[in-house]
Amino acid sequence: MQLKTTLTGLLAATMLAGAGSAQAETLRLLTWGSYAPDELVQKFEAEYPDIDVEVTFSNNEEMIAKLRATGGAGFDLAQPSHDRIYAAQLEYDIYKPLDLSKIDTSVMEAKLLDGVKANTTIDGEVYAVPHQWGTSGLMADKTKAPDLKSWADLCDPAYKGKTSMRLKRTILLGTAFSMGEDPFAAYSDLEKYQGILDQVADKLIECKDNIKAYWKGGDDLSAMMLSGEIVGSETWDSTAYKLYDQNPNIVFVPPAEGALAWIDTFALPRKAKADDAAYKWINFVLRPENVTKMSASTGAIAAVKGGKDLLPDDKKAAVNAAFTDADIDNLKFFANIPPGVEDMEGKTLEKIKAATGG
């Protein structure tokens, strides 16, 4: 009888344990590389033991493609850039509105919060809030390329075979600005924008002899800069900040035309199943002590009040070495991308790649 009671108790305990694990929720993040550092994932799971975090690293184009293919299923929280939500939602219906009452927006930098809300409000509903922000511009070894200050300088014959760029839309936009055009203003007239893209393509094809190699990721760009193979490149500011810590001669250079500024956001896929867990993650990573850990991983600035002050010390030094107040005032925030523009830009990039082997 005692043995039977013991076995019954063990069976009940096993069933309870099984029931507990069955109730565990999975938070499926679709985010950028470095936006879910192991340290923070483990800390979050320790604080919320009933939530397991599953991370898929991606980029803007892939996020849209993955969510479009599933109708917004398969993930519970996505982190597209602020300019990649409005048109994607109108075209593909892949997101659902946020419940802002579940997010502590009081900690966010008002200018960034208001900007993202303005960019992502559809029929009175807000589809995203800001997380990290930063810029794309130039990086230079100031001992070897002290005069590299404009997007156009990447094609200066003085740096023949010594520069790099990534063949993505950023270099199209930067080159357009360097030619005196405003590509964002031209979004309202796609025929005009196509004309700008054609001029940009011609310019970048002519520039191919200046390019040592077209970088595809931060690691290969970093290797070329640190080895001295190149003296300057188009870059994310976060990559330049990381290199500054290794070689203070390598600095981020906001282009004279204005660095291109992006804001990566939090957005809920339309068929997300773990909304409460997603809101917990959002609030968790925006706490000051976690902001510093996140910025140490991403190299970007959190969209919270005092975000620059919460950067790790080495990143703070790099930001101060790169930006003046005038540079910040001159930022060009990426504009919402209207339907059709990404296809136009994609065809332009394919034309450049075919002509340059990029």
N, C-alpha and C positions, 0 to 999 in steps of 0.2 A: 504493500500500500504506500509506504514511504517512497519507494523507488518510482511508483507511478506518479505520485504527487510531484516529485522532483522533475521527472521527464515532462510532465504537463507544464510546470513552471518554465523550464528551459524552452519548450516549444512556444509558449506565450511570449517569452522575452525575444525569441528569434523573430516571431511574427511582428512584434512591436518595432524591432529594429528595422525589419524589412519595410514596414509601413512608413517609418521615419525617413528612410532613404528614398522611398518612392515619392514622398512629398517634397523632396529637395527640388528646388527650381533652378533652371539653367538660364543665365543671362548671356545671350549670344551677341557679342559686340562685333560690329563691322567697322573697322577703324584703320587709321594710318599706323604704319610701323613706328614703334616707340611710344604710341599713345596709350598703351596698356602695359607698363613695365611690371615685371614679375613681382617686385617689392610691393607695389600698390594692389595688385590682384590678390596676393596672399593676405595682405592686411585687410582688404575688403571681405574676403571669404572668412577670415577669422572673426570679423565684427558681425558678419551675417552668415552664420554657419549653415543656414538653410538655402543659401544661394551659391551655385557653382558658376564660375565665369569661363566662358568659351570665347576665344578671341580669333577672329579672322582679319588678317592685315590686308589692306586694299588701297585703292586710290579713287579719285573722283569718278573717272570713267568706268572703272570696274564696279564701284558701288551702284551706279545707275544701272549698269548691265545686269548685275546679279539680282537686284530688286525688280527690275523690269521683267526679267525672265520668270520670276516667281509671283509677280503681282504684289510684291511687298512682303513676301513670306520668307522664312528661314533665318531671320535676324530680329533682335529685340531693340537694338539701339545702333544707329548709324551716325557717322561723323563727316558728312559732306561739307565742302566749303560753302560759304554763304551765297555764292553766285550760282550754285549748281542745284538749287532746290526748286525755285519758282517754276521754271520751264519744265523741269523733269516731272513735277507734280501735275502741271496742267496737261502734259502729254501722256503720262503713263500712270498717274494716280498710284504712286508707290509709297506715299507717306500718309500719316494721319495727324490731326492737330494735337498740340501739346496741351496738357492741363497745367497752366502756369502756377496754379495754387499749390502744386506739389514740388515746385522748384524754388529754392531760395534765391530769387533774382536780385535781392537787395545787396548781395555781395558782388554783383557784376558791375563792370565799368559802364556807366549809363550810356555813353556815346556808342559803345560797341553793341550793347543790348538793343538800343533803339534802332541802330543801323540794321542789325540782323532781323529784328521784328519787321521793319519797313520792307526789307527785301523778301521776306518769307511769309507775309500775310496774304491770305487768299480768302475772299468772302468773309472777312472779319476774323478769321481764325489764324493763329500763329503756329507755324510749322517748325520753327527752330529757335534755339538760343545759342549764344556764343560760348566757345570753350577756350580755344587757343588762337592767337593771332600772330602774324609775322609778315615778312615781306620777301619779295623776290627782287633781285637787283644784280649787282656786280660784286665780284671778289677779286682782289688784286694783291700781289706781293709788292708792297709800296717801295721796296728797294730796287725792283726791276721794272715796275710799270707805274711810276708815281703819277703819271698824267692820265691814267685810265679812269675816266669820270662819266662817260656817256655810253649808252647802249651801242652807239655807232663805233666806239673805240675798239670793240672786239674785232672789227674789220679793218682797223688801221694797219696799213702795210708795215709800220714800225714793229708790229707784233706778229709778223707772218710766221705761221707754224707754231705759235706760242699761246693761242687762246683756245677756249672751249665753250660749248653751249649745249643745251639739251634741246632736241627737236620736238618741242611741245609748244602749246599755244602761248606760253609766257614770252618766248623769244619773238613770236610774231607780234605780240602787243608792244613789247619794248622797242622793237625795231620800228614799228609804226610811229610811236611817239618820237623817236629820234629823227624821223623824217618830217616832223612837224604836223603829223596827223593826230586826231583824237579818235582812236578806234571805238571807244565806248560810245561816243556821241554818234558814230556811224551805225551803231546797231539798229537804229530806227530806220535806216535806209540801206537795205541789204545789197542793193546794186552798187551803191557807193562803197560799202564795206568790201565787196568783192574786188573792186578796183584797187583799194588799199592793199588787200591781200596779194594781189598780182604784183604790185610794186615791191612789197616786202619779199615775196618769193624771189624775184629777180635779184634783189639786194643780197639775200642770204646765199643764193647760188653763186653769185660773184665772190662771196666771202669765203668760199670753201678752202682756198689755199691758206687762209689764216688759221684754220682749225686744225689743231693737233689731233684731236679725237672728239667725237660727240659723246658727252657723258650720258649715262642712262640711270645711274644711281649715285647716291652720296659717297659711297665707298670708292668708286673709280675716280670720281672727281677729286676727292680728298687725296688719293694716292698721287694723282698728277700734280696737284698743287704742292704737296709736301716734298715731292722728288725734284721739283723745279722744271718738270717737263713743260708746264705752262706757267704763264705769269699772270693770267687773268681769265675770268670766266663769268658767264651768267650763272646765278646760283640762288638757292634759298639762303636767307640770312642765317638760319640755324646751322647750316654746314660751315659757313664762314666763322661763326662764333666758336664752334668746336675746334677749328683749326687755329684760331687765334690763341687758344690756350696752349697749343703745341709750338706755335711760331708767331709771336706778336707782330711780325712783319706782314702777316697775311690778315687783311682786314676786309670787312664788308664795306662796300662803297655804294651808298644810295645814288643812283644815276641822277645826273643833272635834270633829266626830264621828270624825275619822280620815281621812287621805288613803287612797285606794284604790291599793294597790300591785300592780304587775304585773311579771312576769319573762318576757322574750322568750327563746326557747330555740333550740337546734339539734335538729332531728329529721330522720330519714331517711325519705323516701317509700318505700312498700313496693316499688315497681318501679324504684327508683333504679339507675342503671347505673355510677355513678362514685363508689363508696363511699370508695375510697382518697383520691381528690381532695377529697372532702367532709371527711374527717378532717384532711387537710393544711390546708384552709381554716380549720377550727375552731381548730387549734393555732396557726396563723399569726396570726389576729386576736386571740388571747388573749395574745400577747407584749406586754410592757409598752410598748415603743415604738409598737406598732400600736394598743394600747388607747387611748392618748391621741389618736391620729388618728381612731379610730372615734368616740370620745366627742365630739370636736370636730364631727363630722358629725351624730351622732344627738342630741346634747344629753343623753344618758342616761348612767348609770353602769355600767361593766362589772362583771360578776359575778365579779370576781377579788379576791384579797386586796389591800387597799389601793386599791380601785377609785376611791374619792373622791380620793385623793392623786394619781391618774393623770389626773384631769380637767384640761383646759386651765385656765389661771389664771382666765379670765373666768367659766367655769362653776363653779369652786370658790367664787368670791366669791358667785355667785348661790345656790348650795346653802347656804352658810353664812348668807346673808341670809334664807333661807326656813325652814330646819329647826333646831329645838332637839332635844336628846336625847329630850325628852318626846314631841315630834312623831313621832320615829322609832319610839319604843316604842308609839305609838298607831296605827301603820299597820294597815290592814285589807287583807290579801292576798286577791286574788280567789280564790274557791273553785272547785273543779272544777264544771263545768256539767253537771248530769244530763241525760239524754235528755228532750226535750220542753220544757226551759226556754227555749231560744233561740226556739222557735216562739211561746211565750207572750209573751216580751219583744218579739218582732217585731210581733205583733198589737197589743200595747199601744202601741208606738211609732207604728204606722200610725194608730191611733185618735187619738193626740195630734196627729200631723201633719195629719190630716183636719180636726181642730177648730181648729188654729192656723195652718194654711198653712205649716207649717215644712218 
